[in-house]
Amino acid sequence: MSIDTETAARVAKLARIRVEDDALPALAQEFSNILGFIEQLNEVDVEGVEPMVSVTPMRLKRRQDGVTDGNMQEKILSNAPDAREGFFAVPKVVE
Amino acid sequence: MTDLTKMKIAEARDALRAGDVTSVELTEACLSAIESADALGAFAHKTPEIARERAAAADARIKAGDAPDLCGIPLGIKDLFCTKGVPSQAASAILEGFKPEYESTVSQKLQDAGTVMLGKLNMDEFAMGSSNETSTYGNAVNPWRRGNDDAALTPGGSSGGSASAVAADLCLGATGTDTGGSIRQPAAFVGITGIKPTYGRCSRWGIVAFASSLDQAGPMTKDVRDAAIMLEAMCGHDPKDSTSADLPVPNFEAMLTGDVKGKTIGIPREYRMDGMPDEIEALWAEGRKMLEDAGAVMKDISLPHTKYALPAYYVIAPAEASSNLARYDGVRYGHRAKLAQGDGITEMYEKTRAEGFGAEVQRRVMVGTYVLSAGFYDAYYNRARKVRTLIKKDFEDVFAQGVDAILTPATPSAAFELGKEMTDPVEMYLNDVFTVTVNLAGLPGIAIPAGLDKSGLPLGLQLIGRPWEEGDLLNTACALEQAAGFVAKPTKWW
């Protein structure tokens, strides 16, 4: 399957990665190559096959729905590029 | 002093207990080896102060008696593991400056066992790569060279720094992680041992996530015994990772008898690839002969969906990566792009991720986004998951026929030159052709060095085991190791 530059631009947008317009043709070509490789999967008869959910068949452990930790605001904010007054700070979201 | 770094973990353990050496001496020897090995690019962040502190504590613990096997052993830790207060950036610019406030479960277990962390090891960015060339730190380099040719070779990837460091005797062992072959391929490229355990053996908590249904941690060591010792310390149930198995962890080292009489070893016909070098074919034949001579029975088997493992992997792994890497948004940690006047939050995300992620990571995130997007989810992602079910069934069928382990080559070639294979992503993906099936099926796999090619580079063989039977797998690997008698070391040039 061939990917056009418009599709490449849409995927970049969905992935929230800025791609300059002049880089789109090369990106589209790379996608086409990779998807061409992936398309071998169409040769496989998957009729009636369950898609894998978990590679090791085991029931996930459960635990009580309770608070087990907390009160670590400083630690959580310690790596933030911009933290103010106990919050993560970001550019204005709402006009 | 320099010879201390050449010790294996088991030797050092015994020497520490006999009082022939101290952890401080071992650690200083490793630190000075690391200092003079910058040309290898193996250590991305060195932690000599932590190392010295832990070594002194380990010596005290050994003196007091009853210390665990690994107490006082200097190790390198792959940069993918979060280590408290120490840069942990998965070799990515987007995690520049990130110092976790917590410790990954596996590195914590190793710390609790008294090991000494020497530093963080280079790797491919977010563990995406097979040559360590996607790292923000620059390349890790293979200590091996082709005869007198001084061309720099790749140590493989993604655990390239781990491979280089262990092979060059900068540390006694290292942690690695393996999503499609990232422990086994580099181990094979540098002539060391690397095991990826069964999915769920090691907790993934605190390891930067790439593809969560495939990622597993494992040890990279100088021999099979060391792998057994180190793996045991890394395994075990962790309430913080619901996919980690609540199963007892056996004493793997005690299972190393080297006796494989009567074991059935499967030889999968689909692993005979077109264009595979004769040397790899010959090595594989030698491996069969060695196990046969040791009393094992060879059985030709078929794993009919092998061919589809790589394409399935290149749907599933990017899909999971695109979800996992959504968290790098410039808000909570790491890099945030400088914004222009009027830029809003979307520009912040897009610029941050364009600046912070390297080309291969961007490519995989976008491929993953595409295969998960509306209209393509069934055609790509669900189909790949169905093929994965079939790949796993291939293995279940041969194990049901009484096969105990499967012998294959570890890689389709010896280590290649840095800078030579970066042009075509699909070409690079073929490096994992023999290893990726094991991740898709969740099985344990081990690579051990078994010979040298005509230019003097190490070649590895892979053994694949039944789920949860790492002990038996390590024992088969031990028999193969004894028969192969691989003792070659790279000639020091760095």
Interface residues (C-beta under 8 A of the other chain):
Chain A: I3 T7 A8 V11 A12 L14 A15 R16 I17 R18 V19 L27 E30 F31 N33 I34 L35 F37 I38 E39 Q40 L41 N42 E43 V44 V46 V49 E50 P51 M52 V53 S54 V55 T56 M58 L60 K61 R63 M72 K75 I76 S78 N79 A80 P81 D82 F88 V90 P91 K92 V93
Chain B: G97 F98 K99 P100 E101 T198 Y199 G200 S213 P239 S242 T243 A245 D246 H305 K307 Y308 L310 P311 A312 Y314 V315 S322 A326 D329 G330 V331 R332 Y333 G334 H335 R336 L339 D343 G344 I345 T346 E347 M348 Y349 E350 K351 R353 A354 F357 Q362 R363 V365 M366 V367 T369 Y370 V371 S373 Y380 N382 R383 A384 R385 K386 V387 R388 T389 L390 K392 D424 P425 V426 Y429 L440 A441 G442 P467
